[in-house]
Amino acid sequence: MRKRFRYQAARLILAITIILPLAPVTSHAADPTGQVPGRYIVKLKPNVKVESLRKAAAVSGELRRASRLKVNPDLKGSENWDRFYLYQSADRAVSPSDIENLLGPNNIEYIEPDYYIEFFDFPIDSLFSNEWYLSNTGQTYLGIERIDGYFNDTVTIKQGTAGKDVHLTSIYSNPPAETTKVVVAIVDSGVDIIHPQLRGRFWRNSDEVADGIDNDHNGYIDDTLGYDISGDEVDTSTFFDPPGDNDPTDVHGHGTHIAGIIAANADSAGVVGIAPWAQIMPVKIRPNATNSVAAAGIMYAVSAGAQIISISWGTPWESSMIREALEFARHNGVFVCIAPGNTGGTERFYPAAFDSAFVVAASNSDGYLTYFTTYGAHIDIAAPGEDILSLRATGTDMYGDAGTEEFGLRVVDSLYYLSDGTSMATPMVAGAAALLLSYRPDLSLDELEYFLRLGASDIVDPFNTGLNLPGPDTISGYGNLNIEASLFLVAGGS
């Protein structure tokens, strides 16, 4: 469990305005509680014979193995995951106690609703000067001026404070060995697999062939470069468990923007990523994004060999299944960084609220926390998250609705997109972790987290309101991501 730090100005924080999330979130008006109607995650106790339970369940609903959930049996803790099932009933009023009575309380370890999750949207390359977060000399850059109301934001020219970036540019002249390949899984809306700035950046499953056969026997057919865990758009309230497929193409844009932040090629065109030597593993969990789908996405990434997982989504409701998936990742040495949300306050979203999470707040080009970031004692470090220029998935516009004044507002040169949110800050840290592992593949998970925290630049006054909080604090954690400092520590500096 991470240490927490006190500060003496708590009363001042109460004056900070709470704002609505900037990012578009998944909307499910059919059930304002956020639950998939009539669906529950059921974890059975060890050695329970499920066939007899299925006969009982058939009276009022259906009990099925969580079909998306397939785990590499060679990994630590894999034996735990064959006890997860989904219960679906046409009766939307069915409760956990109803299911427990039906299946027998002595057979069940726990039952929890299957909740929908929300996505926290919001060097020589030709657009490099607009990537203030990589090199901030105080130059002007493209940004978005947010105006109260709908469909009235505008593009503007902004200017930051010199030096308030992730301290990376010196690394580009001294890249890691070409043989070092770090795999970063993006568990999100998929990735545009034909984007020109991601050529050569995709992880390839060398044990799988696109021939309609599960060659590597991992339970996923033809997953040659990731997988669509979600399946196509359906009404999950009536369709039990939509099947996934081997096409993780992004039709929303969120995952592609994240992929660009992490690993866009340094190829003299457009933008460049934090770790343009990393390999991207697309794990698509949208549009049918629920806790059970997200947990399956995490498990796929770990089982397929990802060393880092980037998560830019969450839910206000705690999920034991997600917690166990994160513990599984940790037990197998996988670094998971998570966005806390865009509430402008201290609300807790899961999985960021779990003690084992590595949580990333969003900062701006002046080195302070953004006005929209969720903050608090669960934050580890901050990273740039406002006016972030990265890749655009073909034909997508995350913020603009066709026919409105904001349609196309954030699109830059057709292939690039301006976005805001802790969703953008989190992959900054995923990319930084990939860089550290590129130079030191022997780092343990605890060491990796330690060097990221210790290398961060302290934010003494997180919101530029007159606070004086030297050292780690319960607002911005250890401070702003500083890749150069972390690499210095990794190399044995002090």
N, C-alpha and C positions, 0 to 999 in steps of 0.2 A: 504494500500500500504506500502511496506517495505521502511525503510529509506535507502538512499544510502550514501556512504562515499567517500570523495575525498582523493587523495593522491598526493604527489608532485613530483613523479618520472615517469610521464607518458611517457616521451621521452625514458626512458630506456626500457619500455615494447615493443616499436617498434622494438627492436633488437631481440626479441624472435622469433625463427623460426616458421613459419606456416607449419604444416605437413598435409598430407592426413589423413583421418579417418583410424584408425587401424582396425575397425570392419568391417566385411562384411555387406553390406547394400543391401536392396531390389533393384534389378535392373529391370527397365522397359524401355528397349530400344525403345519400340514402340512409346513412347512419351517423348522426353527429357525434356519437361516442368514439368514432374512429375505428370501430371493430368491423371486420368482415362479418356480415350478418350470418348468424347461426354457425360460425366456424370457430373451433377451438383446437389448440395444440395440446396433445395428451402425451405425457411421458409415462410409460408403464414401468412398474417395478421389475427388477431382474427376474428372469425365468417364468414370467407370466405367459401362458398359452393364449395367443391372441385369437385363434380361430373361435374359441368359445365366446370370447368377448364380441366378435363380429356378429355372431348370431343374435346376441342380445341387442346390439346396437341397431340391427336391421329393423327393429320394431319402430324406431322413431328417427333414425338417422343412419349415417354411414361412417364406419371407421376404416380409414385407409392408411397404409404406410405413407409417410411423407415422401412421395415419389421423386421429388427433386433432390432429396438428401442422400447423397452417396459419398462415402468416405474411404480414403486409402487405408486399408487394414494394417498397413505397416507403421502408421503414425501413432504416437502416444495418445492414449485415450480413445482410440477409434471404436473400441468395443461398446462404448457408452451410447453410440448414435443409432443403433438398431432398435432402440426402444421408443423412438419418436413416431407418433401417428397424428393424423388430422381427423377430427370428428366434424362432420357437416350435417346439419339438419335443416329441413325446410321451415321448421319452426324458429322464427327469429327471436323468440322470447326464451329459448332454451338456456339454462343456466349451468354453471359448473357443477352445482350440487345435483342437478337433474342427471347430468352425464355420470357423475360419480355413483349415484344410486343405480343407474342403469348398468354400468360396467363393474361395479363393486369397489368400494373404497380400499379394500386390501390389495387391489390390483394396480392402483394408480400412485405414482410418485408425485405428480402435480398436473394440474389443468390450468391453462391460461388462454385468454382470447387471442385470436390472430389479428393483430392491429395493422392497419395501413401505416406506411411510413411516409415522411415528408422529405423532400430534397431541398437542401439549404443553398438554393441558387443565388442566386444573386451573384551580340558583339559586332558582327558584320552584317547581320541580317537587316533587311531594308526597313523594318519597322522597329528595330531594336531600341531606338531612342524613346519610343512610347512605352517600353517595358521598364518603367521607372523602378520597379521592384528589384531588377537585376543590377542596374547601374543608375544611381540617383546623383546627378551632379547639380541638381537644382534646375535642370532643363525643363522646358515646357513639354507637355504631353497631352494626348487626347483623353478626355474624361467625360463623365456624365454629370450634369447638374440636375439634381432631383428637385422637383417642384411638387408641392402638395396637390393631391388630386390624381386623376387617372389620365394616362395617355398625353402627358404634357411635359415630360422630361426633355432636355435638350443636350446636344453635344457641345462641349465647351473646351477651351484650352486651359489647363491647370499647370501649376508649378509647385514642386515639393521642396524639401529641404535637403541640401547636399549631404550625402553619406547615409541617409535613411533608406537603406536597401538591405538585401540579404548578404552582401559582401561576397560576391561570387566571381566577378570578372577575371580575377587572377587565375582562377581554376581552369578557365577555358584555354589558357596558354600552356597548361601542364596537365593534360587529361590523363585519366587512369589507363592502365594497360588495355589494349584492345581485347585481350582474352578474358577480361573481367566482365561478366554478364550478370547484372542484378535484375531480377524479375519483380515488377511492381504490378499488382492486381488492382484494377479500378472496378470496384463493385458498385455499379451505378446504372446509367441508362444505355450502356454500350459505348462503342467508339466507332467513328467513321473510318472504316478499314481501308478506304481508298484516298484518304486525304494525302496530298503530295508531301506535306511536311511530317508525315508519320511513316514514310517508306523505310522499310528495314528496321522499324522500331518494335515490331510485334514479336512476342513470344511465340514459339512454334512447338507444338506437341509432337516430338519426334517419334513417339510410339503409336501415333494415330495416322490413318490414311483415309482420305475422303472417298470411301467406297461403300457406305451404307452399313458398315460393320463396326462394332465396338472392338477395335483391334487391341487396345490396351486394357480392356476389361474393367474400366473404371465406372461403367454404368452410363456413360455419355457417348452417343454415337457421333463420330466424325468431328469431335471437338479438336480440330487442328490448330485453332488460334484463340481459344476461349469458348464461351458458351452463353447462350441466352437461357438463363434459368427461368425467367419470367414467362416466356411464351407470348403469343400475340394478344392483342387487346380483346378482352372478353368481359362479360358481366360475371365477376367472381362470386356474386351472391347466388347465382343459379348454376354456374359451371364449377364443379368441385375443384379440379386441379388441372388447369390448362397445361398441356405438354410444352416443354421447352424444345429448343432446336439448336443447331450449330451455327446460327447466324447472329452474331452479337452487334449487328449494325445499329448505330445510334440514329434514331429519328427524332430525337428531342433536342440534343445539343449539349446537355450538361456533362456527360461523360467525356465527350470529345474535347471540350474546353479544359477539363481536368487533365486529360492526356497530354495536351499541348503544354500546359504548365510544367508537367513532369519531364517530358521527353521530346518535344518538338526538335527536329533536326537543326543542327547548326550548318546550314547549307547556302547561306547568303541570300535566302529568300524569306520574307515575312518575319516571324518571331523565332526565338530559340528557347528551349526548355531548360529547367534547372539541371537535369541530368540527361543530355542528349545521347548518352551512351547506354541508357537503360533499355530494358525490354518491357513492353506493355502487355499485360494479360487482360483482355476485356471480359468482364463478367457482368452480364446484363440482367438486372432485376426489375426493370421498369418495362411495361406499364403496370403489371400486376404486383406491385411492390407491397408486400406485407412482411411481418416479422418472420414467418416461416420461409418465405422466398429469400429474404435477406440472409437468414441464417444458412440456408443452403448455398447461397452465393459465397459466403465467407468460407464454408467448409470446402466448396469446390476449389477456391483459390489456394487454401492451405494444402489440400490433397494433391493439387496439380504442381505444387512446388514453388509458389510465390514466396518471396522473402519479405515483401512489404505489401500491405493492403491500405488503400486510401478509401475512407468512408466519409461522404459528405451528405448524410441524411440522418434522420432520427425520428423519434416519436415521444410524446410526453408520458407514455405508458411503459412501465418497466416490463421487460421480457426475460424470463429465466432461460429461454431457448437461445436468445441472442447472447446473454451473458455466458452461457456454456460454450457457444461458438467462439467467443473471444478468448475464453480460457483455453480452449482447444488450440487456437492459434498461438497463444503465448506458450503453452506447454511444448509446442513444436518450434519455438524460436522465431516466430513470424512477428514482425513489427507492424502494428496497426495504429494509424493516426486517424483521428475522428474530429469532425466539425461539431461545435457546440450549439449552433443555431444563430439566428439573426434577429433576436428579440430586443436588443438594446438594454437588456436587464439581466438578472441573475437566475432566470428560470432554468430548470434542469431538463434536458432532453436525454433520452437513452438512444444509443449506447454511450454517449459522452459522459453520462452521469456515473457510470460504473467506475469503481476505484482503480481498476486495472487499465483503464483507457488512457491513451496519450492524446490530449485535447489541445486544439489549436484555435486561438482567437484571431480576429482580423485586425490588422493595423493599416495605417494610411501613409501617404508619402511624406508626412511630417514626423513620422516615428511614434505617433500616439495610437491608441486604440480607436477604431472607427466608431461612429455614433451608433451603428446598428449591431455591432457584435454582441453576442451573449458573453458574459464574463463571470468571474467568480473563483471560488477556491478550487474548482475542478480543472482550471486552465493550467496547462504545463508551460507553453510558450505562445507567443503571437507571431504572425507572419502576414505579409501584405495580402490584403483582401478587397481593396477598393480600386476601381478603374483598372482592372486587370485585363490586358489584351492577350488573347490566346486564340486557339483554333475554333473555327465554326464548322459544325457538321453540315454536310450538303443540304441546302434547302431549309435549314432550321432557323428559328428566331425565338429564343427562350423568353424574351420579354415582350415582343411586339405581336399584336394580333392584327391579322390582315384587315385592311380598311381603316386602321387607326393612324393617328399622327406619329406614333412611336414605331410603327412597322418599319423595320430596316434601319432604325436609328442607330443601333449598336453594331451594325455590320460594317466592317472595314475591309475594303478591297476584296469583297465577296468571300474570301477564305478565312477571315479573322473576325473576332467578336470581342466586344467590351462587356465585362460582367463584374458583379460585386458579390461579396458574401463570404462567410466562413467556408463555404464550399470551395472557394478559390484559395484561401489561406492554407487549408489542409494539404492539398497536393504540393504546395511549396515545401512542406516538411517531408512529405513522402519522397520528393525529388532529392532533398538534402540527405535523407537517410540512404537513398540509393547511392549518392556520391560517396558518403562515408564508407559504405560497404564495398564500393568499387576499389577504394584505396586500401581498406582493411577488411577483407572477407572473413577474417577470423573473429571479428567483434561478436560478443554475445549480445543478446537482446538487452540485458540490463546495461551493458557498457554503451550500446548505441544510444539508448535513452539518456543515459548519464551525460554523454558528450554533447548531445543536442541541447539539453537543459543548461549545462555549465557554460557552453559557448555562447549562449544567448546574450544580447545586449540589454542591460537593465533599463526598464521604463520607470523612471522615478515618479513621473506625474502622468499616469495612464491616459487621462482624458483632457490634459492641459487645463486643469481647473484649479491648480494651486496645491495639489497634494504633494507630500514629500515622503515617498515610500522607497527608500534605498534597499536594494537586495530583493530576493524573491518575495512576492506578496500574494494576497488572495484576490487580486483583481486581474493581473496580467501574468501571473506565474513568474517564470524566470526572465521574461522580457522578450525582445524581438529576435527572431531567427538570425543567426550570424554564422554562415557556413564556413567562412574563412577561419574564424576563431575555433569552431568545433573541429575542423580538420587539423588545426595547429595542435589542439589537445590530443587528438587521435594519434598524431605523429610523435607524441611524447613531450609536447611543450607544457609549460606550467605558468 
